[in-house]
Amino acid sequence: MAPSVLSTTLSLVGLQVASRLFSFALNQALLRSTTPQAFGLATIQLDTLLNTVLFLLREGIRGAVVVRLPFPCLTLHRQTLELTTNVLQRTPSAAGPAEATLQRQSLLIPTLLTPLAVAAFALYHHYVSPSPSPAQYAPVLALYLVSAVLELAAEPLYLRTLQSWQTLTTRRVRVEGAAVLVKALATLGAVRAVSDDDALLAFGVGQLVYSATIWAGLAWVTASSSRPSSSSSASTSSLELTEPAKAQQPLAGARRPSVLPLERVDGRLFDPGMATLGWALTKQSVVKQLLTEADKLAVGRFGSAADMGGYAVALNYGASGSLSPVDHGGSLNLLD
């Protein structure tokens, strides 16, 4: 196993273990500090709503970015996709300037789908919200919506860490681990600060803090990784002095629109191969999400608050998944 893959795997294992321990400890503390009804509503309804919306809006593009990575073992897969979609599946290294621009702009697709997340939360509030609504339910739902917007805004940064997985994955994992810790502390602190009737508000505060930490952490990771060194800055400055006209020359066929910060290249805003593949993977994600979260969706839709609380407690004690980071690290080893 390559050192980079081993380091990534160990980081993922550490994050998974820390996340499980913190989540279990937090849930135990929350069960002693709040009512099972509030705990069940947050875990079964609101968390599932947020995770489902985010999964459907960003999982397809994440998969498309991974397929585009320049690994030899993915060559056959890309050729198969070309036959099924009739669109070239170019890797970033094999793409020209115009294709690279379209691929870079395709990373913005999850962020541009933010209105769909707003619509999903609005429909949920209108048709699925419990009746009568618990105390502070509407503000908590709004906090979860803001959290979804923040994570979709941070998605292009996340996709950049996927493209540079050998150098940025470990740092991204640390950010995610820090976000889990901050969420645990924020939720527990908010539970202690509010009354029992407003305990549900603490879960919204914790989720908002988590999403804000993810956004800020990924922004720091990508900004620090793209910051040039002193020597490279000097060489870049000399190149800009010798070839200023070339640096300012726009792409052939490119036109900058007046509203969105996107360049239209040959009448396109996004890479057709990545968009087509992302849509195909998104349709598969619908089935995957239904199979994975069907129990929570059913309990959240048809169960009472007490039912959701009891089921959430059972999930907390029976949570598993310790082998998932090893599996993810193994997939990275196959790609290396």
N, C-alpha and C positions, 0 to 999 in steps of 0.2 A: 504494500500500500504506500502510495506517495506521501511524503511528509505533509504536504498541504491538505491532502484528503484526511490523513490521520488527525491533524490539528482540527480540521473542520468537524470531524466525527466526534472527537473528544469535547469540543465546544458544544455541539448539539446535545450530547449525552448530559453534560453538566447543566445546560439550560433546562433540559427536560426534567432532570432530577430536582433542580432548584425550584422549577415551576410547580412540580407536583407537591413538594414539601411546603412551599409557601401557600399554595392554594388550599392544601389540606388544613394547614394550621390556621389560615385565615377563616376558612369556612367553619372550623370548630369554634374559633373565637366569635364569629358572627352568629352562630347558632346559640351561643350563650348570651349574646348581646341584643339579639333581635328576634322577631317572631318567625316561625317557619313559613307563614304566609308570605311575608315580604321576601324572605330568602328564596322561596319557590318562584314567585313572580319574576324576580330578577334573573334567576338561573334558567328557568324553563322557558319563560316567555321572552323577556327582553334580550337576554344573551343570544338565544336562538334566532330571534329576529335580526339582530345585528350581524351575527355570523353568517346567516343565510344570504342577506343582502350583499355583504362584502364578498362572500364566496362566489356568488353568481356574477358579480360585476367585474371581478379582477382575476379569477382563476384561469379563464381562457387565455388572456394575454400573458399571464405568467407561464403557462405551458408553452405558448408560442415562442416566448423569449428563450426558454430552455431548449426547445427544438432547434432554434437558430444558432445555438452555440457551436463553434467550429470544432466539433469532436468527430473523429473518423467513424465511431460506432453509430453516429446518427445519419451518416450519408445515405444508407439504404432507406431509412425512415423518411428523409427529405425527398428522395426520389419517388417513394410511394405517394407522398403528399402531392408532388407535382403531377402525378398521373390522375389522382382523384380530384384535385381542385383545379387542374389546368393553369396553375400559377407557380412561377419559379419560387423555390424556397431558398433564397440566398442567405448565406451567412454574412455577418457584418464585415468580415475581412474580404469576402468575395464581391461585395457590393461596391458600385461606383458612388461618386459624390451625391448624385440625385437619389439613388436608392438608400444611401446612408441617411440622408435628410428625412426621407419618408419613414424609415425604420425608427429614427429618433423621435419623430412626431407621433408614431404609433404608441410609444410609451405613455402618451397623454390620454389614451382612450379611456382607461378607468376613471380618471379625473373628470373627463368630459361627460361621463355617464352619471355624474352626481345628481342631476335632476331626477333620474330614475330612482335613486335611493330616497330622495325626498318624497317622491310619489308613493313609494312602497310604505314608508312610515305613515304617510297621510291615510292611505287605504287601510293600513293596520289599525290606526287609531279610530277610524270610522266604523270598521266592520268587525274587528276582532277584540278590541279592548274589553276587559271585564266590566260587567255591569252588576251592581254599582261599582264605580271606579274607586280603588283604594286612595288613601290620602297621598297627595303629591304625585299621582300617577302621570298626569300630563306634563309637569316639569321634568320628571325623570325620563319620559319618552323623548322630550326635546333634548335632554342631555345626551341620550344615546344617538339621536340623529346628528347632533354636532360632532359626536365621536366618529360616526360613519363618514361625515364630510372631511374631517381631519385625516382619517386613514386613507381615504380616496385621494386627497390632496398629496399625501406622502407616497402614493403608489409609484409614480415615476422614479422616485428616489430608490424605492425598494427594487424596482426592475433594473436599475443601474447596478445595484449590488449583485443581482443575479448574473448580469452580463460580465461582471468582474469578480466572479465568485472565488477565484483563487486568492485574491488579496482582500476582499471586503466581507466575505461571509463571516469570518470570526468576529469582526467588529460589529456587524449587524446582529449577530447572536448575542453579543454583550449588551447591545442596546435593548434588545427584546427582554433579556433577563433583568436589566435595570428597570424596564417598564413594568414587569410583573411585580417586582419588589415595591416600586412606588405605588402601584395600584393597591397592593395589599395594605400598605401603611395608610394611604389616603382613605380607603374604604373603612378600615377599622377606626381611624380617627374620626371620620364623619359619623359613624354609628354611635360613637361615644358622645359626640357633640349634640346630636339631635334627640328628640323624644322618640319613644317607642312607636308612636303613631306615624312619625315621619321617617322611619327607618329605611324605607325604600329609596329615599333621596340619597342616602349614602352610597348605594350601588351605582347610581348615575354619576355621582361625583368621582368615584373610583374609576369608572370606565372612561370618563372624560380626561382624567389625569393620565391614564394609560395611553390613550390615543395621542394626547399632546406630547407625551414623552417619546412615543414612537416617531412622530413627525419631527420633533426637534433633534432627536438622536440621529435619524437617517439624514437629515439636512447637514448635521455636523460631519457625519461619516463621509458623505459624498463631497462636501466642500473641502474637507481636509485632504481627501484622496486626489482631488483635481488641482490642488494648490501646487504650482510648479516650484521646484527647487531653485536656488540662487543661480546655479550654472545653467539650468534649462531656461530660466527667465532671461539670462543674458543672451543666450543663443537665439531665443525667440525674439528678443528686442532687435538684435542685429538683422534677423530675417525680415522683420517688419520695416526696418529702415531701408533695406536694400530692395524689397519688393512690396511697397505699399499698395500699388495698384492691384496686384494679384490678390492681396488679402481682402480688398474691398470688392472684388469682382463677384457678382451674384451668380448663382447656378443658372445654367442654360434652361430656359423654360420655366424659371421660378418667378412667382409673383407674390409679394407679401400682402395679405388681406388687410383690411382696415380695422377689424375688430379683434379677431383671435390672433395670438402670436404664432401663426402657422404659415408656412410657405406652401403655396400650391405649385407642385411640380408636375408638368404634363397633365394638368387638370385634376390631379389627385392630391389629397391631404395626407393619406396614410399609405403604408406599404400594403399592396393588395394581398400578398401572400400571408403576412402576419395577421391582417384583419380577417381573411378567410379562415385561417387556421384557428385564430382566437374564437371565432363564432362557432366553429365545429366543436372545439373543446368546451365552450360554454354550454352547448346543448347536452354534451355528455355530463357536465357538472350538475345539471338539473337532476338527472337520474341519480348521480352519486350522492347529492345532498339529500334527496328524498330517502334513499336507502340508509344513509348515515343518521339522519336526524328525524326519521319518521316517528320514533317513540316520543321525542320531546314535542314535536308538532302536534301529535294526537293528544298528549296530556295537556299541553298548553291551550289547545282549542276546546276540548271537551271536559277537562277536569276542573275541579274547584281549586281555590287558592290553597286549601288544606291538602288536596291531592298533589298539587305541584310541590308544596313544601316537603311532603313525605318522599316524593320521587327524587327531589333534588338532594335530600339527605342520603338516600340510597345510592345515588350516583356519586356523591362525594366519597362514600366509603368504598365503592366498587370501581373507582376510576382506575384505568390502566393505561398502557401505551408506552411502557418504558423501552420497548424495542424499536420504536419509530425512529429515533435519531440514528440508531445503528443501521437501519434499513436505508435512511436517507444518505448516510455516509457511504454505504455500499454502492448506492446509485452514483454518487460522485466518483467513487473509485472506478466504476465501469466507464464513466465518461472521460476519465483522465487518460 
